[in-house]
């Protein structure tokens, strides 16, 4: 097909949420910023122009958009663990990260919760959740150890991240 050529082009974008239809933009490109679930609906573009024979031509196209909500996460306090191992003062300990999952996500949608080192920006190496051992001492010099939590909605694949902090407290005893 050949491109349509004309002058005096006008553009009209309409949004129909199933209850109301309203003109939302009159520009060539539709720009949607910070979209949320309530932006789901039918979008229609009507273009009118005058062709080289002075005929007014109208073009119309429609598409449906569904916006899925991301999981809502809860910030949690620093996860503290006593240093119960063969070196109770090295500020390195094992954490059961699964104990924090219900605190981080309290929604009802099925989700997958993974934990990552902050250096794993591609989220390709999820950590062992039930026996994670921090690799850097969490002492006054180094501060707390930060992990990234990624929660993914299993149905929509929408994902969000949250940082959590781990802190190891020296125990002075070798085992518990």
NUDRENKE-29748 format. One record per atom (N, C-alpha, C, CB): residue number from 1; x, y, z. Coordinates in steps of 0.001 Angstrom, whole numbers, m for minus. Each point is the difference from the previous one (the first is absolute). Glycine has a CB too. Layout:
REM NUDRENKE-29748
ATOM, NUM, X, Y, Z .
...
END
This chain:
REM NUDRENKE-29748
ATOM, 1, 840, m1185, 0 .
ATOM, 1, m840, 1185, 0 .
ATOM, 1, 875, 1234, 0 .
ATOM, 1, m1825, m1228, 1208 .
ATOM, 2, 1307, 2266, m1789 .
ATOM, 2, 743, 1255, m84 .
ATOM, 2, m374, 912, 1163 .
ATOM, 2, 102, m207, m2508 .
ATOM, 3, 834, 1029, 2945 .
ATOM, 3, m318, 907, 1104 .
ATOM, 3, m1057, 1019, m427 .
ATOM, 3, 2328, m296, 915 .
ATOM, 4, m3147, 668, 49 .
ATOM, 4, m1019, 1015, m255 .
ATOM, 4, 649, 1359, 159 .
ATOM, 4, m1875, m1514, 801 .
ATOM, 5, 1666, 2373, m1792 .
ATOM, 5, 591, 1330, 18 .
ATOM, 5, m1137, 1002, 82 .
ATOM, 5, 2035, m748, m1342 .
ATOM, 6, m1853, 1750, 2175 .
ATOM, 6, m1037, 1009, 114 .
ATOM, 6, 462, 1168, 855 .
ATOM, 6, m1727, m1774, m274 .
ATOM, 7, 816, 2708, 430 .
ATOM, 7, 281, 1189, 796 .
ATOM, 7, m1077, 161, 1065 .
ATOM, 7, 1156, 1103, m1962 .
ATOM, 8, m923, m170, 2852 .
ATOM, 8, m957, 333, 1059 .
ATOM, 8, m374, m1227, 840 .
ATOM, 8, m888, 1841, m1451 .
ATOM, 9, 1870, m2667, 1750 .
ATOM, 9, m277, m1209, 787 .
ATOM, 9, m362, 379, 1434 .
ATOM, 9, 1583, m1336, m1447 .
ATOM, 10, m2607, 669, 1962 .
ATOM, 10, m373, 131, 1408 .
ATOM, 10, 1, m1390, 622 .
ATOM, 10, m1402, 2081, m460 .
ATOM, 11, 1691, m2126, 1745 .
ATOM, 11, 94, m1257, 725 .
ATOM, 11, m881, 94, 1244 .
ATOM, 11, 2363, m418, m864 .
ATOM, 12, m3079, m665, 1132 .
ATOM, 12, m855, m21, 1169 .
ATOM, 12, 70, m1383, 646 .
ATOM, 12, m1527, 1749, m1022 .
ATOM, 13, 2094, m1791, 2211 .
ATOM, 13, 94, m1231, 775 .
ATOM, 13, m1143, m31, 1000 .
ATOM, 13, 2519, m79, m280 .
ATOM, 14, m3253, m1032, 280 .
ATOM, 14, m1112, m175, 922 .
ATOM, 14, 276, m1209, 879 .
ATOM, 14, m1618, 1045, m1641 .
ATOM, 15, 1280, m910, 2930 .
ATOM, 15, 130, m1102, 939 .
ATOM, 15, m1387, m387, 487 .
ATOM, 15, 2310, 768, 703 .
ATOM, 16, m2612, m2069, m786 .
ATOM, 16, m1290, m533, 458 .
ATOM, 16, 291, m1052, 1066 .
ATOM, 16, m1129, 438, m2264 .
ATOM, 17, 719, m137, 3495 .
ATOM, 17, 243, m940, 1099 .
ATOM, 17, m1143, m982, 207 .
ATOM, 17, 1383, 1740, 1071 .
ATOM, 18, m2328, m1756, m2002 .
ATOM, 18, m1155, m878, 110 .
ATOM, 18, m1214, 714, 556 .
ATOM, 18, 1544, m1896, 306 .
ATOM, 19, m1326, 3053, 294 .
ATOM, 19, m1088, 815, 547 .
ATOM, 19, m102, 1326, m735 .
ATOM, 19, 311, m1082, 2236 .
ATOM, 20, 828, 1723, m2457 .
ATOM, 20, 47, 1304, m665 .
ATOM, 20, 1063, m3, m1085 .
ATOM, 20, m784, 1128, 2102 .
ATOM, 21, 519, m378, m3163 .
ATOM, 21, 994, 214, m1056 .
ATOM, 21, 317, 1488, m35 .
ATOM, 21, m836, m1997, m1368 .
ATOM, 22, 2133, 2309, 1478 .
ATOM, 22, 425, 1398, 27 .
ATOM, 22, 1199, 203, m907 .
ATOM, 22, m864, 238, 2339 .
ATOM, 23, 925, 945, m2961 .
ATOM, 23, 1181, 386, m771 .
ATOM, 23, 1102, 300, 1013 .
ATOM, 23, m1389, 950, m1957 .
ATOM, 24, 2542, m1601, 1783 .
ATOM, 24, 1081, 186, 968 .
ATOM, 24, 1205, 739, m576 .
ATOM, 24, m763, m2076, 1100 .
ATOM, 25, 955, 2014, m2413 .
ATOM, 25, 1112, 717, m621 .
ATOM, 25, m346, 334, m1434 .
ATOM, 25, 1642, m1160, 1495 .
ATOM, 26, m1030, 2229, m1994 .
ATOM, 26, m198, 396, m1397 .
ATOM, 26, 1360, 175, m683 .
ATOM, 26, m2193, 1140, 592 .
ATOM, 27, 3087, m2070, m295 .
ATOM, 27, 1336, 1, m589 .
ATOM, 27, 184, m1259, m841 .
ATOM, 27, 909, 1349, 1942 .
ATOM, 28, 103, m1346, m2781 .
ATOM, 28, 266, m1148, m861 .
ATOM, 28, 341, m1241, 830 .
ATOM, 28, 803, 1559, m1805 .
ATOM, 29, 12, m1387, 2827 .
ATOM, 29, 436, m1121, 831 .
ATOM, 29, m771, m4, 1313 .
ATOM, 29, 2290, 76, m1046 .
ATOM, 30, m2704, m1251, 1455 .
ATOM, 30, m645, m166, 1299 .
ATOM, 30, 1094, m198, 1041 .
ATOM, 30, m2102, m1008, m1047 .
ATOM, 31, 2080, 1827, 2086 .
ATOM, 31, 972, m101, 1077 .
ATOM, 31, m751, m324, 1279 .
ATOM, 31, 1582, 1638, m1131 .
ATOM, 32, m1249, m2781, 1709 .
ATOM, 32, m583, m409, 1276 .
ATOM, 32, 1129, m60, 1021 .
ATOM, 32, m1871, m1326, m1138 .
ATOM, 33, 1738, 2073, 2208 .
ATOM, 33, 1030, 33, 1036 .
ATOM, 33, m548, m576, 1291 .
ATOM, 33, 1056, 2012, m1067 .
ATOM, 34, m198, m2733, 1787 .
ATOM, 34, m365, m558, 1301 .
ATOM, 34, m1330, m741, m59 .
ATOM, 34, 1262, 1847, 1104 .
ATOM, 35, m1383, m2758, m2049 .
ATOM, 35, m1277, m692, m192 .
ATOM, 35, m297, m938, 1165 .
ATOM, 35, 308, 152, m2482 .
ATOM, 36, m1580, m288, 2769 .
ATOM, 36, m498, m853, 1077 .
ATOM, 36, m1151, m837, m546 .
ATOM, 36, 694, 1686, 1783 .
ATOM, 37, m1192, m2602, m967 .
ATOM, 37, m1047, m923, m445 .
ATOM, 37, m1231, 731, m541 .
ATOM, 37, 821, m1641, 1688 .
ATOM, 38, m1150, 2812, m1139 .
ATOM, 38, m1180, 729, m468 .
ATOM, 38, 189, 586, m1405 .
ATOM, 38, m524, 530, 2382 .
ATOM, 39, 1731, m604, m2934 .
ATOM, 39, 236, 419, m1386 .
ATOM, 39, m320, m1111, m989 .
ATOM, 39, 1767, 1557, 811 .
ATOM, 40, m2214, m2707, m316 .
ATOM, 40, m407, m1097, m885 .
ATOM, 40, m1277, 390, m727 .
ATOM, 40, 1070, m1711, 1526 .
ATOM, 41, m1139, 1388, m2804 .
ATOM, 41, m1200, 293, m772 .
ATOM, 41, 280, 69, m1483 .
ATOM, 41, m892, 1223, 1942 .
ATOM, 42, m55, m640, m2669 .
ATOM, 42, 96, 100, m1452 .
ATOM, 42, 491, 1394, m383 .
ATOM, 42, m1860, m1697, m284 .
ATOM, 43, 2896, 1737, m549 .
ATOM, 43, 562, 1245, m504 .
ATOM, 43, m271, 69, m1496 .
ATOM, 43, 1802, 30, 1798 .
ATOM, 44, m2303, 1106, m2243 .
ATOM, 44, m322, 193, m1413 .
ATOM, 44, 703, 1250, m505 .
ATOM, 44, m2238, m1144, 288 .
ATOM, 45, 2841, 1030, m1459 .
ATOM, 45, 613, 1141, m682 .
ATOM, 45, m802, 282, m1260 .
ATOM, 45, 2308, m555, 919 .
ATOM, 46, m2736, 1802, m1067 .
ATOM, 46, m664, 457, m1221 .
ATOM, 46, 889, 1072, m624 .
ATOM, 46, m2344, m518, 918 .
ATOM, 47, 2729, 284, m2171 .
ATOM, 47, 814, 960, m743 .
ATOM, 47, m832, 499, m1170 .
ATOM, 47, 2182, m1138, 678 .
ATOM, 48, m2256, 2452, m823 .
ATOM, 48, m668, 611, m1155 .
ATOM, 48, 1009, 866, m719 .
ATOM, 48, m2261, m29, 1149 .
ATOM, 49, 2233, m56, m2489 .
ATOM, 49, 873, 846, m805 .
ATOM, 49, m645, 268, m1348 .
ATOM, 49, 2029, m920, 1166 .
ATOM, 50, m1468, 1861, m1866 .
ATOM, 50, m486, 342, m1331 .
ATOM, 50, 996, m518, m1020 .
ATOM, 50, m1205, 2055, 867 .
ATOM, 51, 707, m2882, m1822 .
ATOM, 51, 918, m569, m982 .
ATOM, 51, 260, 995, m1123 .
ATOM, 51, m821, m2309, 554 .
ATOM, 52, 1615, 1917, m1546 .
ATOM, 52, 392, 925, m1079 .
ATOM, 52, m1162, 399, m902 .
ATOM, 52, 2250, m1026, 60 .
ATOM, 53, m3371, 314, 39 .
ATOM, 53, m1184, 348, m787 .
ATOM, 53, m1010, 802, 828 .
ATOM, 53, 348, m2072, m1376 .
ATOM, 54, 66, 2540, 2540 .
ATOM, 54, m826, 805, 908 .
ATOM, 54, m1095, m816, 674 .
ATOM, 54, 469, 1969, m1430 .
ATOM, 55, m326, m3287, 1455 .
ATOM, 55, m959, m853, 708 .
ATOM, 55, 436, m153, 1457 .
ATOM, 55, m556, m1243, m2144 .
ATOM, 56, m386, 1335, 3062 .
ATOM, 56, 292, m240, 1410 .
ATOM, 56, m94, m1510, 236 .
ATOM, 56, m898, 2307, 706 .
ATOM, 57, 1981, m2860, m214 .
ATOM, 57, 79, m1444, 237 .
ATOM, 57, 145, m239, 1497 .
ATOM, 57, 1050, m403, m2283 .
ATOM, 58, m1767, m607, 2744 .
ATOM, 58, 25, m328, 1423 .
ATOM, 58, 518, m1428, 168 .
ATOM, 58, m1935, 1588, 472 .
ATOM, 59, 2899, m1762, 425 .
ATOM, 59, 550, m1309, 344 .
ATOM, 59, m251, m246, 1482 .
ATOM, 59, 1782, 161, m1817 .
ATOM, 60, m2081, m1404, 2151 .
ATOM, 60, m268, m323, 1401 .
ATOM, 60, 617, m1352, 338 .
ATOM, 60, m2143, 1343, m52 .
ATOM, 61, 2764, m1414, 1214 .
ATOM, 61, 585, m1254, 485 .
ATOM, 61, m223, m83, 1506 .
ATOM, 61, 1753, m9, m1853 .
ATOM, 62, m1935, m1206, 2325 .
ATOM, 62, m283, m229, 1419 .
ATOM, 62, 869, m1127, 529 .
ATOM, 62, m2360, 799, m311 .
ATOM, 63, 2769, m680, 1563 .
ATOM, 63, 669, m1113, 675 .
ATOM, 63, m449, m23, 1455 .
ATOM, 63, 2007, 145, m1558 .
ATOM, 64, m1923, m1326, 2142 .
ATOM, 64, m334, m173, 1415 .
ATOM, 64, 1294, m133, 792 .
ATOM, 64, m2213, m1116, m573 .
ATOM, 65, 2239, 1775, 1718 .
ATOM, 65, 1169, m30, 869 .
ATOM, 65, m415, m522, 1366 .
ATOM, 65, 1063, 1928, m1247 .
ATOM, 66, m310, m2910, 1743 .
ATOM, 66, m222, m493, 1353 .
ATOM, 66, 1251, 274, 807 .
ATOM, 66, m1605, m1794, m800 .
ATOM, 67, 1440, 2495, 1898 .
ATOM, 67, 1114, 329, 878 .
ATOM, 67, m110, m879, 1241 .
ATOM, 67, 115, 2403, m863 .
ATOM, 68, 911, m3188, 1106 .
ATOM, 68, 27, m875, 1179 .
ATOM, 68, 686, 711, 1152 .
ATOM, 68, 34, m2045, m1466 .
ATOM, 69, m577, 1896, 2641 .
ATOM, 69, 599, 602, 1185 .
ATOM, 69, 1228, m792, 429 .
ATOM, 69, m2249, 863, 718 .
ATOM, 70, 3220, m149, m183 .
ATOM, 70, 1176, m645, 570 .
ATOM, 70, m302, m376, 1442 .
ATOM, 70, 1550, 1302, m1525 .
ATOM, 71, m865, m2308, 2044 .
ATOM, 71, m194, m334, 1414 .
ATOM, 71, 363, 1187, 895 .
ATOM, 71, 483, m2420, m513 .
ATOM, 72, m1179, 2571, 1607 .
ATOM, 72, 293, 1042, 979 .
ATOM, 72, 866, m605, 1094 .
ATOM, 72, m2176, 1217, m502 .
ATOM, 73, 3319, m580, 766 .
ATOM, 73, 949, m525, 974 .
ATOM, 73, 11, 851, 1266 .
ATOM, 73, 1393, m915, m1871 .
ATOM, 74, m1038, 270, 2962 .
ATOM, 74, 104, 675, 1293 .
ATOM, 74, 1464, 133, 385 .
ATOM, 74, m2248, m902, 708 .
ATOM, 75, 2638, 2105, m295 .
ATOM, 75, 1346, 182, 533 .
ATOM, 75, 70, m732, 1336 .
ATOM, 75, 289, 2259, m1174 .
ATOM, 76, 845, m2864, 1445 .
ATOM, 76, 149, m739, 1257 .
ATOM, 76, 1191, 565, 775 .
ATOM, 76, m1003, m2094, m1041 .
ATOM, 77, 999, 1893, 2360 .
ATOM, 77, 1167, 434, 775 .
ATOM, 77, 1216, m847, m334 .
ATOM, 77, m1508, 776, 1839 .
ATOM, 78, 2661, m337, m1386 .
ATOM, 78, 1236, m747, m209 .
ATOM, 78, m181, m1410, 569 .
ATOM, 78, 1400, 2137, 100 .
ATOM, 79, m1026, m3136, m887 .
ATOM, 79, m83, m1400, 410 .
ATOM, 79, 1290, m320, 758 .
ATOM, 79, m1492, m646, m2003 .
ATOM, 80, 1368, 425, 3308 .
ATOM, 80, 1167, m244, 844 .
ATOM, 80, 126, m1479, 345 .
ATOM, 80, m210, 2313, 936 .
ATOM, 81, 1446, m2785, m897 .
ATOM, 81, 297, m1394, 289 .
ATOM, 81, 1197, m38, 939 .
ATOM, 81, m918, m773, m2248 .
ATOM, 82, 876, m104, 3240 .
ATOM, 82, 1150, m190, 883 .
ATOM, 82, 1055, m847, m708 .
ATOM, 82, m1486, 180, 2044 .
ATOM, 83, 2721, 75, m1709 .
ATOM, 83, 1139, m674, m628 .
ATOM, 83, 312, m1299, 745 .
ATOM, 83, 936, 2227, m765 .
ATOM, 84, m1724, m3282, 472 .
ATOM, 84, 190, m1309, 630 .
ATOM, 84, 728, m922, m968 .
ATOM, 84, m2091, 302, 1394 .
ATOM, 85, 3386, m263, m1393 .
ATOM, 85, 780, m925, m821 .
ATOM, 85, 1374, m155, 622 .
ATOM, 85, m1265, 654, m2095 .
ATOM, 86, 2223, m1198, 1369 .
ATOM, 86, 1325, m251, 570 .
ATOM, 86, 808, 1267, 254 .
ATOM, 86, m34, m2166, m1165 .
ATOM, 87, m432, 3307, 655 .
ATOM, 87, 633, 1291, 298 .
ATOM, 87, m1112, 984, 357 .
ATOM, 87, 1974, m459, m1580 .
ATOM, 88, m2386, 488, 2838 .
ATOM, 88, m1174, 778, 403 .
ATOM, 88, 210, 1504, 20 .
ATOM, 88, m645, m1938, 1322 .
ATOM, 89, 1794, 2393, m1780 .
ATOM, 89, 266, 1440, m14 .
ATOM, 89, 450, 509, m1365 .
ATOM, 89, 600, m174, 2394 .
ATOM, 90, m873, m605, m3461 .
ATOM, 90, 440, 437, m1334 .
ATOM, 90, m1096, 750, m761 .
ATOM, 90, 1550, m1953, m56 .
ATOM, 91, m2727, 2106, 672 .
ATOM, 91, m1126, 730, m601 .
ATOM, 91, m481, m643, m1304 .
ATOM, 91, 881, 2092, 1042 .
ATOM, 92, m680, m3395, m1170 .
ATOM, 92, m489, m767, m1153 .
ATOM, 92, m843, m1139, 556 .
ATOM, 92, 2034, 594, m1460 .
ATOM, 93, m3239, m765, 910 .
ATOM, 93, m913, m1029, 518 .
ATOM, 93, m913, m481, m1119 .
ATOM, 93, 73, 1027, 2310 .
ATOM, 94, m801, m2098, m2005 .
ATOM, 94, m980, m526, m936 .
ATOM, 94, m1365, 612, 293 .
ATOM, 94, 1302, m2153, m215 .
ATOM, 95, m2026, 2492, m855 .
ATOM, 95, m1336, 586, 99 .
ATOM, 95, m992, m897, m732 .
ATOM, 95, 968, 2343, 147 .
ATOM, 96, m2152, m2485, 428 .
ATOM, 96, m1098, m674, m697 .
ATOM, 96, m896, 1105, m572 .
ATOM, 96, 84, m2083, 1544 .
ATOM, 97, 170, 2453, m2787 .
ATOM, 97, m713, 1121, m626 .
ATOM, 97, m1479, m285, m199 .
ATOM, 97, 2108, 620, m1134 .
ATOM, 98, m2487, m1896, 1106 .
ATOM, 98, m1421, m333, m185 .
ATOM, 98, m850, 531, 1151 .
ATOM, 98, 669, m2053, m1274 .
ATOM, 99, m58, 2258, 2440 .
ATOM, 99, m763, 523, 1143 .
ATOM, 99, m438, 1443, m212 .
ATOM, 99, 1268, m1541, 1483 .
ATOM, 100, m689, 2204, m2447 .
ATOM, 100, m331, 1403, m259 .
ATOM, 100, m1017, 176, m1133 .
ATOM, 100, 2277, 592, 801 .
ATOM, 101, m2536, m1653, m1560 .
ATOM, 101, m849, 104, m1185 .
ATOM, 101, m1407, 503, 306 .
ATOM, 101, 1321, m1838, m982 .
ATOM, 102, m1962, 1300, 2022 .
ATOM, 102, m1372, 429, 316 .
ATOM, 102, m43, 1418, 561 .
ATOM, 102, m593, m2383, 439 .
ATOM, 103, 1710, 2864, 55 .
ATOM, 103, 75, 1393, 465 .
ATOM, 103, 160, 946, m1185 .
ATOM, 103, 1014, m761, 2179 .
ATOM, 104, m275, 321, m3183 .
ATOM, 104, 263, 819, m1186 .
ATOM, 104, m1224, 70, m908 .
ATOM, 104, 2420, m627, 130 .
ATOM, 105, m3080, m529, m341 .
ATOM, 105, m1186, m42, m874 .
ATOM, 105, m1141, m640, 765 .
ATOM, 105, 1429, m147, m2089 .
ATOM, 106, m2504, 904, 2270 .
ATOM, 106, m1156, m507, 737 .
ATOM, 106, m1241, m72, m883 .
ATOM, 106, 963, 950, 2097 .
ATOM, 107, m776, m855, m3409 .
ATOM, 107, m1130, m59, m934 .
ATOM, 107, m508, m1412, m188 .
ATOM, 107, 902, 1989, m1154 .
ATOM, 108, m1937, m2110, 329 .
ATOM, 108, m630, m1307, m216 .
ATOM, 108, 330, m622, m1361 .
ATOM, 108, m1825, 758, 1495 .
ATOM, 109, 2387, 22, m2412 .
ATOM, 109, 349, m555, m1309 .
ATOM, 109, 1200, m935, 123 .
ATOM, 109, m897, 2065, m1132 .
ATOM, 110, 906, m3155, 365 .
ATOM, 110, 1176, m880, 15 .
ATOM, 110, 1218, 740, m561 .
ATOM, 110, m1490, m2035, m260 .
ATOM, 111, 2570, 2037, 1020 .
ATOM, 111, 1226, 699, m393 .
ATOM, 111, 1206, m894, 219 .
ATOM, 111, m1047, 2208, 569 .
ATOM, 112, 2140, m1836, m1214 .
ATOM, 112, 1294, m615, 239 .
ATOM, 112, 883, 1054, 646 .
ATOM, 112, m246, m1610, m1970 .
ATOM, 113, 866, 1248, 3088 .
ATOM, 113, 865, 934, 726 .
ATOM, 113, 1429, m521, m80 .
ATOM, 113, m1887, 689, 1575 .
ATOM, 114, 2777, 148, m2106 .
ATOM, 114, 1412, m348, m110 .
ATOM, 114, 839, 1087, 644 .
ATOM, 114, m429, m1288, m2120 .
ATOM, 115, 1604, 880, 2621 .
ATOM, 115, 935, 915, 630 .
ATOM, 115, 1286, 7, m818 .
ATOM, 115, m1012, m409, 2299 .
ATOM, 116, 1627, 1605, m2418 .
ATOM, 116, 1201, 157, m815 .
ATOM, 116, 995, 913, 703 .
ATOM, 116, m1349, m353, m2094 .
ATOM, 117, 2628, 122, 1806 .
ATOM, 117, 1018, 958, 427 .
ATOM, 117, m210, 1293, m788 .
ATOM, 117, 1662, m1865, 572 .
ATOM, 118, m1275, 2988, m6 .
ATOM, 118, m196, 1286, m691 .
ATOM, 118, 832, 89, m1277 .
ATOM, 118, m472, 1074, 2209 .
ATOM, 119, 1513, m1884, m2315 .
ATOM, 119, 844, 13, m1205 .
ATOM, 119, m623, m773, m1159 .
ATOM, 119, 1990, 189, 1478 .
ATOM, 120, m3029, m989, m1201 .
ATOM, 120, m651, m810, m1037 .
ATOM, 120, m1124, 820, m641 .
ATOM, 120, 564, m2159, 1240 .
ATOM, 121, m177, 3136, m2029 .
ATOM, 121, m984, 924, m592 .
ATOM, 121, m844, m641, m1091 .
ATOM, 121, 1550, 1847, 522 .
ATOM, 122, m1155, m3005, m1028 .
ATOM, 122, m799, m694, m1012 .
ATOM, 122, m953, m1017, 634 .
ATOM, 122, 1871, 316, m1639 .
ATOM, 123, m1828, m444, 2957 .
ATOM, 123, m845, m947, 743 .
ATOM, 123, 141, m1426, m561 .
ATOM, 123, m1624, 1874, 506 .
ATOM, 124, 2847, m2280, m740 .
ATOM, 124, 233, m1316, m609 .
ATOM, 124, 460, m1065, 1002 .
ATOM, 124, 572, 1193, m2097 .
ATOM, 125, m188, m798, 3313 .
ATOM, 125, 506, m962, 971 .
ATOM, 125, m757, 126, 1328 .
ATOM, 125, 2270, 81, m1109 .
ATOM, 126, m3482, m629, 1167 .
ATOM, 126, m741, 78, 1271 .
ATOM, 126, 753, m731, 1112 .
ATOM, 126, m2175, 133, m1272 .
ATOM, 127, 2058, 416, 2469 .
ATOM, 127, 710, m554, 1146 .
ATOM, 127, m752, m1182, 596 .
ATOM, 127, 965, 2256, 465 .
ATOM, 128, m238, m3121, 230 .
ATOM, 128, m629, m1082, 750 .
ATOM, 128, m716, 638, 1179 .
ATOM, 128, 1768, m1714, m705 .
ATOM, 129, m3089, 1578, 738 .
ATOM, 129, m787, 744, 982 .
ATOM, 129, 37, m585, 1400 .
ATOM, 129, m1447, 661, m1852 .
ATOM, 130, 1475, m1977, 1976 .
ATOM, 130, m136, m590, 1332 .
ATOM, 130, 1326, m121, 747 .
ATOM, 130, m1958, m1237, m860 .
ATOM, 131, 3080, 1570, 227 .
ATOM, 131, 1298, m92, 667 .
ATOM, 131, 985, 974, m637 .
ATOM, 131, m437, m2417, 572 .
ATOM, 132, 54, 3693, m618 .
ATOM, 132, 867, 1023, m602 .
ATOM, 132, 1050, 437, 1022 .
ATOM, 132, m1888, 791, m1510 .
ATOM, 133, 3116, m717, 1063 .
ATOM, 133, 1094, 455, 868 .
ATOM, 133, 570, 1289, m583 .
ATOM, 133, 549, m2388, 721 .
ATOM, 134, m607, 3459, 78 .
ATOM, 134, 542, 1270, m489 .
ATOM, 134, 1506, m126, m219 .
ATOM, 134, m1814, 1276, 1213 .
ATOM, 135, 2293, m685, m2274 .
ATOM, 135, 1408, m142, m381 .
ATOM, 135, 877, 1109, 565 .
ATOM, 135, m751, m1133, m2068 .
ATOM, 136, 138, 2227, 2517 .
ATOM, 136, 745, 1125, 551 .
ATOM, 136, m441, 214, 1444 .
ATOM, 136, 224, 1077, m2294 .
ATOM, 137, 729, m870, 3171 .
ATOM, 137, m323, 250, 1406 .
ATOM, 137, m908, 1211, 131 .
ATOM, 137, 2189, m1004, 694 .
ATOM, 138, m3189, 882, 175 .
ATOM, 138, m917, 1122, 233 .
ATOM, 138, 384, 691, 1302 .
ATOM, 138, m1871, m1174, m1254 .
ATOM, 139, 3024, 1776, 1242 .
ATOM, 139, 485, 682, 1200 .
ATOM, 139, m76, 1513, m168 .
ATOM, 139, 1517, m1938, 482 .
ATOM, 140, m1012, 2665, 485 .
ATOM, 140, m78, 1467, m40 .
ATOM, 140, 727, 593, m1200 .
ATOM, 140, m153, m9, 2474 .
ATOM, 141, 1191, m667, m2938 .
ATOM, 141, 757, 513, m1155 .
ATOM, 141, m769, m234, m1300 .
ATOM, 141, 2162, m438, 1221 .
ATOM, 142, m2676, m771, m1407 .
ATOM, 142, m670, m356, m1256 .
ATOM, 142, m1485, 370, m22 .
ATOM, 142, 1631, m1850, m227 .
ATOM, 143, m2235, 2000, 1378 .
ATOM, 143, m1443, 255, 40 .
ATOM, 143, m783, m1281, m231 .
ATOM, 143, 392, 2331, m814 .
ATOM, 144, m1695, m2190, 632 .
ATOM, 144, m859, m1155, m237 .
ATOM, 144, 198, m518, m1419 .
ATOM, 144, m1676, 879, 1659 .
ATOM, 145, 1309, m2132, m1870 .
ATOM, 145, 97, m622, m1328 .
ATOM, 145, m1356, 180, m698 .
ATOM, 145, 1751, m1719, 802 .
ATOM, 146, m1748, 2257, m2002 .
ATOM, 146, m1232, 276, m729 .
ATOM, 146, m233, m1057, m1074 .
ATOM, 146, 280, 2458, 444 .
ATOM, 147, m1533, m2911, m532 .
ATOM, 147, m427, m918, m1055 .
ATOM, 147, m1154, 639, m762 .
ATOM, 147, 736, m2025, 1350 .
ATOM, 148, m934, 1571, m2573 .
ATOM, 148, m1149, 415, m806 .
ATOM, 148, m1013, m1140, 6 .
ATOM, 148, 1441, 1512, m1476 .
ATOM, 149, m2683, m1183, 1777 .
ATOM, 149, m1088, m974, m62 .
ATOM, 149, m791, 317, m1266 .
ATOM, 149, m129, m267, 2564 .
ATOM, 150, m122, m744, m3368 .
ATOM, 150, m806, 166, m1213 .
ATOM, 150, m1242, m866, 140 .
ATOM, 150, 2055, 486, m1431 .
ATOM, 151, m3230, 158, 1354 .
ATOM, 151, m1273, m702, 121 .
ATOM, 151, m692, 81, m1360 .
ATOM, 151, m207, 535, 2508 .
ATOM, 152, m104, m1706, m3080 .
ATOM, 152, m583, m88, m1334 .
ATOM, 152, m1388, m631, 82 .
ATOM, 152, 2302, m185, m1027 .
ATOM, 153, m3299, 857, 464 .
ATOM, 153, m1347, m571, m93 .
ATOM, 153, 58, m1143, m1006 .
ATOM, 153, m1128, 2229, 581 .
ATOM, 154, 740, m3432, m152 .
ATOM, 154, 110, m1181, m863 .
ATOM, 154, m910, 54, m1217 .
ATOM, 154, 599, m1290, 2008 .
ATOM, 155, m1735, 1960, m1925 .
ATOM, 155, m942, 50, m1117 .
ATOM, 155, 381, 1048, m1040 .
ATOM, 155, m1773, m766, 1555 .
ATOM, 156, 2314, 1900, m1106 .
ATOM, 156, 245, 1113, m921 .
ATOM, 156, 1472, 235, m301 .
ATOM, 156, m2060, 1019, 862 .
ATOM, 157, 2944, m1604, m66 .
ATOM, 157, 1444, 224, m91 .
ATOM, 157, 415, 1420, 386 .
ATOM, 157, 55, m1713, m1786 .
ATOM, 158, m969, 2494, 2349 .
ATOM, 158, 359, 1330, 498 .
ATOM, 158, 843, m194, 1257 .
ATOM, 158, m2125, 1073, m960 .
ATOM, 159, 3231, m342, 1046 .
ATOM, 159, 911, m166, 1125 .
ATOM, 159, 382, 1352, 586 .
ATOM, 159, 871, m2117, m1019 .
ATOM, 160, m617, 2115, 2320 .
ATOM, 160, 504, 1181, 694 .
ATOM, 160, 1124, m443, 927 .
ATOM, 160, m2263, 1171, m128 .
ATOM, 161, 3102, m213, 496 .
ATOM, 161, 1125, m312, 876 .
ATOM, 161, m39, 859, 1258 .
ATOM, 161, 1366, m657, m1997 .
ATOM, 162, m665, 169, 2995 .
ATOM, 162, 89, 669, 1289 .
ATOM, 162, 1355, m368, 589 .
ATOM, 162, m2544, m41, 373 .
ATOM, 163, 3181, 977, 311 .
ATOM, 163, 1245, m302, 696 .
ATOM, 163, m305, m381, 1442 .
ATOM, 163, 1276, 1586, m1496 .
ATOM, 164, m551, m2590, 1999 .
ATOM, 164, m69, m332, 1423 .
ATOM, 164, 1424, m4, 549 .
ATOM, 164, m2130, m1385, m314 .
ATOM, 165, 2234, 1589, 1618 .
ATOM, 165, 1308, 15, 636 .
ATOM, 165, 114, m1144, 991 .
ATOM, 165, 134, 2484, m294 .
ATOM, 166, 1066, m3088, 328 .
ATOM, 166, 314, m1068, 935 .
ATOM, 166, 1069, 501, 966 .
ATOM, 166, m593, m1783, m1714 .
ATOM, 167, 461, 1376, 2967 .
ATOM, 167, 985, 382, 1009 .
ATOM, 167, 310, m1227, 852 .
ATOM, 167, m829, 2413, 35 .
ATOM, 168, 2113, m2656, 200 .
ATOM, 168, 437, m1102, 846 .
ATOM, 168, 514, 594, 1310 .
ATOM, 168, 591, m1460, m2018 .
ATOM, 169, m1107, 931, 3115 .
ATOM, 169, 435, 426, 1327 .
ATOM, 169, 915, m1072, 587 .
ATOM, 169, m2138, 1335, 348 .
ATOM, 170, 3300, m950, 171 .
ATOM, 170, 888, m993, 591 .
ATOM, 170, m674, m641, 1212 .
ATOM, 170, 2023, 1282, m811 .
ATOM, 171, m1765, m2578, 1008 .
ATOM, 171, m665, m689, 1105 .
ATOM, 171, 951, m384, 1120 .
ATOM, 171, m1639, m847, m1628 .
ATOM, 172, 2901, 668, 1307 .
ATOM, 172, 952, m403, 1016 .
ATOM, 172, m39, m1473, 326 .
ATOM, 172, m195, 2245, 900 .
ATOM, 173, m727, m3003, m1544 .
ATOM, 173, m28, m1449, 205 .
ATOM, 173, 113, m693, m1340 .
ATOM, 173, m1404, 253, 2074 .
ATOM, 174, 1984, m1459, m2056 .
ATOM, 174, 293, m703, m1242 .
ATOM, 174, m1215, m653, m656 .
ATOM, 174, 2242, m383, 913 .
ATOM, 175, m3226, m17, m145 .
ATOM, 175, m1166, m641, m600 .
ATOM, 175, m1197, 207, 919 .
ATOM, 175, 1453, m1725, m1170 .
ATOM, 176, m2621, 1431, 624 .
ATOM, 176, m1229, 214, 741 .
ATOM, 176, m808, m1261, m22 .
ATOM, 176, 5, 2428, m550 .
END
